[in-house]
Amino acid sequence: MAATRVYVARLAGLAVLGPDGESIGRVRDVVVAVRYDRQQPRVHGLVVELPTRRRIFVPMLRVTAIEPGVVTLNTGTVSLRRFTQRAGELLAIAQIVDSSVRVHDADLPDLEDVDLLVVDLGIELTRTKDFRVTRVAVRGHRRLGRRRTVHVVDWVRVTGLTPYEIGRPGQDVTQLLEQFEGLRAADVAQMLRELPEKRRVEVAEALDDERLADVVQELSDDDQVRLLGKLEVGRAADVLEAMDPDDAADLLGELETAERESLLALMDPRESEPVRRLLQHSPDTAGGLMTPKPVILTPATTVAEALARVRNPDLTPALASMVFVVRPPTATPTGRYLGCVHLQALLREPPAHLIGGMLDSDLSPLLPDMSLSAVTRYFATYNLVCGAVVDAGNHLLGAVSVDDVLDHLLPEDWRDTEELPEGVAGSDR
């Protein structure tokens, strides 16, 4: 049976189907128009995530039924344009849930003058056939890890939910973080980019350093700089330490010299030193593109040990495709570079064999001052996704991977723009 009243937290994640049962995507949020006069907000529509991770807007007029586990539309044809939040609109889960409010209800005198937290919103189909937010589920702030009792009250009994009040800093992000669980950093970065700046900063402050570093690396240059500038300077240095050195160098390279040096001085010297080395190179050269931390081994390493190293889940597939063999020491800049061993070669040899006997020493390495176009031709010529970078003395400095090359070949704003499929012209907005 189709529901006429539903709570938005239960909508999140529901499958969205067309009239013939064809899958369109999943609900990720609800768009509402909150008023300053405390009247019940009108629900404009749903934010639906397609299988491609793109988020689009579907008007509530297109919704014919909300049932357990599924939302059904009256058409299978929807606009594929990326969702853009308009002035006066708020996202129920991303912006309203987790807000701090007060309740003024004669039937709930114990809640008077108590700071409460919004945990859910009830939307209801009205006589005019549109959905409005009619109910608010609230609870007290947690104490000693225990959940407080949840109360459901009428929207008009709640204060603190005007656009101005919701826009104040310090809002909780519990529900947002739950949405991020299990997602790749690139997907979290995309979701973060679509949030208002105030919520972006609150989410960033709540994420741990490692997770935030992974997400920041997937943002555009401008978004990275803006977000880093909103963090307390010590936290910003901690995040830079957790980033891959080449990504940290790219980000620091966008900053003014004084700000860059200030952050480098706050970083652990063991983390800042490779970043400083990378900053000496132009960003569009092999030296500027490389990471100083590829898989580096000595000739006496066994195949089994080498395979164990490339199984590291923190390695990108490109960096895991090749190991680099050097004379000790193995920390960059290393001892003399001897050659590389491809992953496929490791898979073909017995585990006890030494990698020193299976080197590909005929493959010429890259030099740090080689241009981006030269690096691109090198990868295309030898069908590689990773390549060694050595100095004039044949010491291994690092490795360039194909993902870094693509990042510099694409337009600077490639993360912020997306080409629509042919034939997509209309919009529901």
C-alpha positions in Angstrom: 0.0 0.0 0.0 1.3 3.5 -0.9 2.1 5.6 2.1 0.8 9.1 2.5 3.1 9.9 5.5 6.7 8.8 5.6 9.9 9.8 7.4 12.8 11.0 5.3 15.4 8.8 7.0 13.4 5.8 5.8 13.3 7.2 2.3 17.1 7.4 2.1 18.5 4.4 0.1 15.1 3.3 -1.3 15.1 2.1 -4.9 13.5 4.4 -7.4 11.6 2.6 -10.2 9.8 3.7 -13.3 6.2 2.8 -14.1 7.2 -0.5 -15.7 9.5 -1.5 -12.9 12.7 -0.3 -14.6 15.4 0.7 -12.1 16.4 4.4 -12.1 18.5 4.8 -8.9 18.2 5.3 -5.2 16.9 8.1 -3.0 19.7 10.1 -1.3 17.9 13.1 0.0 14.7 15.2 0.0 14.5 18.8 -1.2 12.3 21.1 0.9 11.5 24.8 0.9 11.8 26.0 4.5 9.9 29.3 5.2 10.7 32.0 7.7 7.1 32.1 9.0 7.3 28.6 10.4 4.6 27.2 8.1 4.9 23.7 7.0 7.6 23.5 4.2 6.6 22.2 0.8 8.6 19.2 -0.5 10.0 20.0 -3.9 11.3 16.6 -4.8 13.9 13.9 -4.3 17.6 13.8 -4.9 18.1 10.5 -6.7 21.5 8.8 -7.2 21.9 7.1 -10.6 24.1 3.9 -10.9 26.8 6.2 -12.3 26.8 8.1 -9.0 25.5 11.2 -10.6 22.7 12.8 -8.4 19.7 14.2 -10.2 16.5 16.0 -9.1 13.1 14.2 -9.4 10.0 16.4 -8.7 7.5 15.1 -6.2 4.9 15.4 -8.9 6.6 12.5 -10.6 6.2 10.3 -7.6 3.1 8.1 -7.7 3.7 5.8 -4.8 6.0 5.4 -1.8 6.0 1.8 -0.6 8.2 -0.2 1.8 11.5 -0.6 0.0 10.6 1.3 -3.2 9.6 4.7 -4.7 7.6 4.5 -8.0 7.5 7.3 -10.5 4.8 8.0 -13.1 7.5 8.1 -15.9 10.7 6.4 -16.7 12.0 9.5 -18.4 13.9 11.9 -16.1 16.3 14.7 -16.6 19.9 13.5 -16.2 21.2 16.9 -15.4 23.2 17.0 -12.1 21.2 18.2 -9.1 21.8 21.8 -8.2 20.4 23.3 -5.1 18.4 26.5 -5.6 18.0 29.5 -3.3 15.5 28.9 -0.6 15.9 25.1 -0.8 17.3 22.9 1.9 18.3 19.2 1.9 16.4 17.4 4.6 19.1 14.9 5.5 22.2 16.9 4.7 21.1 20.2 6.2 18.0 19.9 8.5 18.6 16.6 10.3 21.1 17.0 13.1 20.1 20.7 13.6 19.8 22.0 17.2 16.2 23.1 18.0 13.8 24.1 20.8 10.2 22.7 21.2 7.3 24.7 22.5 4.5 22.2 23.1 2.1 22.3 26.1 1.8 18.5 26.0 5.6 18.2 26.4 6.5 20.6 29.2 9.7 18.7 30.0 11.1 19.8 26.6 10.6 23.5 27.2 13.9 25.5 27.1 15.9 22.3 26.3 18.4 22.0 23.4 17.2 19.2 21.2 18.5 17.5 18.1 16.5 16.8 15.0 16.7 13.1 14.1 14.1 12.9 11.4 11.4 14.7 9.4 7.9 13.4 8.6 6.5 14.4 5.2 2.8 14.0 4.4 0.6 14.1 1.3 -1.9 16.9 1.7 -5.4 17.5 0.2 -3.8 19.6 -2.5 -1.8 16.5 -3.6 1.6 18.0 -2.6 3.9 16.8 0.1 4.7 19.0 3.1 6.9 18.5 6.2 4.5 18.1 9.0 6.4 16.4 11.8 9.8 16.6 13.4 11.4 13.8 15.4 13.7 15.2 18.1 15.8 13.9 21.0 18.1 15.3 23.6 21.9 15.4 22.9 23.6 12.1 23.9 25.2 11.9 27.3 27.7 9.2 28.3 27.1 7.4 25.0 23.4 6.7 25.7 20.6 7.6 23.4 17.8 9.9 24.6 14.1 9.4 24.2 12.8 10.5 20.7 9.7 12.7 20.6 7.7 13.5 17.5 6.1 17.0 17.4 4.3 19.2 14.9 6.6 21.3 12.7 4.9 24.5 14.0 5.9 23.6 17.6 9.6 23.7 16.7 11.9 26.8 16.6 15.4 26.9 15.1 14.6 25.6 11.6 14.7 28.8 9.6 17.3 29.0 6.8 19.3 31.5 8.9 19.4 29.3 12.0 20.2 26.2 10.0 23.0 28.0 8.4 24.8 28.8 11.7 28.0 26.8 12.3 28.4 23.9 14.8 25.7 21.6 13.4 26.1 17.9 14.1 26.9 15.6 11.1 26.0 12.1 12.4 23.5 11.4 9.6 25.8 12.6 6.9 28.7 10.5 8.1 26.4 7.4 8.1 25.8 8.1 4.4 29.5 8.1 3.7 30.2 4.7 5.3 31.5 2.2 2.8 31.9 4.7 -0.1 35.1 5.3 -2.0 36.9 8.6 -1.3 36.1 9.9 -4.8 32.3 9.4 -4.2 32.5 11.1 -0.8 34.3 14.0 -2.4 31.6 14.3 -5.0 28.9 14.3 -2.3 30.9 16.8 -0.3 31.2 19.1 -3.3 27.4 19.2 -3.6 27.0 20.4 0.0 26.8 24.0 1.1 30.2 25.3 2.2 29.1 25.4 5.9 28.2 21.7 5.9 31.4 20.8 4.0 33.5 22.3 6.7 31.5 20.6 9.5 31.9 17.2 7.8 35.6 17.9 7.2 36.1 18.7 10.9 34.3 15.4 11.9 36.3 13.1 9.6 39.5 11.6 10.9 42.8 12.7 9.3 43.3 9.7 7.1 39.8 9.7 5.7 39.8 13.4 5.2 43.1 13.2 3.4 41.8 10.6 1.0 38.7 12.7 0.3 40.7 16.0 -0.2 42.9 14.3 -2.8 39.8 13.7 -4.9 38.6 17.4 -4.8 39.4 20.0 -7.5 42.4 22.3 -6.8 40.1 25.2 -5.9 38.0 23.1 -3.5 41.1 21.7 -1.9 42.5 25.2 -1.2 39.1 26.5 0.1 38.6 23.5 2.4 42.1 23.6 3.8 41.8 27.3 4.5 38.7 26.6 6.7 40.6 24.2 8.9 42.6 25.2 12.0 46.2 25.4 10.8 47.4 22.5 13.0 44.7 20.3 11.7 45.5 21.3 8.1 49.1 20.3 8.6 47.9 16.9 10.0 45.8 16.3 6.9 48.7 17.2 4.6 50.8 14.7 6.5 48.2 12.0 5.8 48.0 12.8 2.1 50.2 11.2 -0.5 53.3 13.3 -0.9 52.7 14.2 -4.5 49.1 15.3 -3.8 50.2 17.3 -0.8 52.9 19.0 -3.0 50.3 19.8 -5.6 48.0 21.4 -3.0 50.8 23.3 -1.3 51.9 24.5 -4.7 48.6 26.4 -5.0 49.2 28.4 -1.8 51.1 31.6 -1.2 54.8 31.1 -0.3 54.3 32.2 3.4 51.3 30.0 3.9 53.0 27.0 2.3 56.1 27.4 4.5 54.0 27.8 7.6 52.2 24.5 7.0 55.4 22.7 6.0 57.0 23.9 9.3 54.1 22.4 11.3 54.4 19.0 9.5 56.5 16.1 10.8 59.9 16.5 9.1 59.8 12.9 8.0 56.6 13.8 6.1 57.5 17.2 4.9 60.9 16.4 3.5 59.7 14.3 0.5 57.0 17.0 -0.1 59.7 19.7 -0.2 61.7 17.7 -2.7 58.6 17.4 -5.0 58.0 21.2 -4.8 61.4 21.7 -6.4 60.1 20.4 -9.7 57.6 22.0 -12.0 54.2 20.4 -11.6 53.9 19.4 -15.3 57.2 17.4 -15.4 57.9 13.9 -14.4 59.5 15.2 -11.2 56.4 17.1 -10.3 54.1 14.2 -11.2 55.9 11.4 -9.4 55.2 9.9 -6.0 58.3 9.3 -3.9 56.8 6.2 -2.3 56.4 3.5 -5.0 57.2 -0.2 -4.1 61.0 -0.2 -3.8 62.9 -3.5 -3.1 66.4 -4.9 -3.2 67.6 -7.7 -5.6 67.6 -10.1 -2.7 63.8 -9.9 -2.2 61.9 -13.1 -3.0 58.9 -13.2 -5.3 56.7 -14.0 -2.3 57.9 -10.9 -0.4 57.4 -8.8 -3.5 53.8 -10.0 -4.0 53.1 -9.4 -0.3 54.1 -5.7 -0.8 52.0 -5.1 -3.9 49.0 -6.6 -2.1 48.9 -3.5 0.1 45.4 -2.1 -0.2 46.7 1.4 0.1 48.5 1.1 -3.2 46.7 2.2 -6.4 46.4 -0.5 -9.1 48.9 1.5 -11.2 51.5 1.6 -8.5 50.9 -2.1 -7.7 51.6 -3.0 -11.3 55.4 -2.7 -10.9 58.1 -3.0 -8.3 61.4 -1.1 -8.6 64.7 -2.7 -7.7 67.7 -0.8 -6.3 70.9 -1.1 -4.4 70.4 -0.1 -0.7 69.2 2.2 0.6 65.6 1.8 -0.5 64.3 5.2 0.8 64.1 7.8 -2.0 66.4 9.1 -3.3 67.7 5.5 -3.3 70.9 3.7 -4.1 71.6 2.8 -7.7 68.5 1.9 -9.8 68.8 -1.5 -11.3 65.5 -2.1 -13.1 61.9 -3.0 -12.6 59.8 -6.1 -12.3 56.3 -6.2 -13.7 53.5 -7.8 -11.6 52.7 -10.3 -14.4 56.3 -11.5 -14.1 56.0 -12.0 -10.4 52.9 -14.0 -10.9 54.7 -16.4 -13.3 57.7 -17.2 -11.1 58.0 -19.6 -8.1 57.6 -17.8 -4.7 61.2 -18.5 -3.6 62.9 -17.0 -6.6 64.8 -13.7 -6.1 63.6 -10.7 -8.1 67.2 -9.7 -8.9 67.2 -12.4 -11.5 64.1 -11.3 -13.3 64.7 -7.6 -13.9 63.5 -5.7 -16.9 66.6 -3.5 -17.3 66.0 -2.6 -20.9 63.1 -0.2 -20.1 64.6 3.3 -19.9 63.4 5.3 -16.9 62.1 8.8 -16.9 64.1 11.9 -16.0 62.7 14.4 -13.6 62.6 17.3 -16.1 60.7 15.4 -18.8 57.6 17.2 -19.8 54.0 15.9 -19.4 53.7 15.3 -23.1 57.0 13.3 -23.0 55.7 11.2 -20.1 52.4 10.6 -21.9 54.2 9.4 -25.0 56.5 7.2 -22.8 53.4 5.4 -21.3 51.7 5.0 -24.7 54.9 3.7 -26.4 55.6 1.0 -23.8 52.0 0.3 -22.8 52.7 1.1 -19.1 50.7 2.5 -16.3 53.7 3.3 -14.0 57.3 4.3 -14.7 60.5 5.0 -12.7 62.0 8.5 -12.4 65.8 8.6 -11.8 68.3 11.5 -11.5 71.5 12.0 -13.4 73.3 9.7 -11.0 70.8 6.9 -11.7 69.3 7.1 -8.2 65.6 6.3 -8.1 63.6 9.4 -7.1 60.1 8.0 -7.4 57.5 6.8 -9.9 54.9 8.4 -12.1 51.5 6.6 -12.4 49.0 6.9 -15.2 46.3 8.4 -12.8 48.6 11.4 -12.1 49.1 11.8 -15.9 45.4 11.8 -16.6 44.7 14.2 -13.8 47.0 16.7 -15.5 45.8 16.0 -19.0 42.2 16.6 -18.2 40.9 20.2 -17.9 41.5 21.8 -14.4 37.8 21.7 -13.6 37.1 18.1 -14.8 35.9 17.1 -11.3 33.3 19.9 -11.3 31.9 19.4 -14.8 30.3 16.4 -16.5 29.3 15.8 -20.0 25.7 14.7 -20.5 24.7 11.8 -22.7 23.6 12.8 -26.2 19.9 13.7 -26.3 19.7 15.0 -22.7 18.4 18.5 -23.1 15.4 19.1 -20.8 15.4 19.8 -17.1 12.9 19.2 -14.3 14.2 22.4 -12.6 
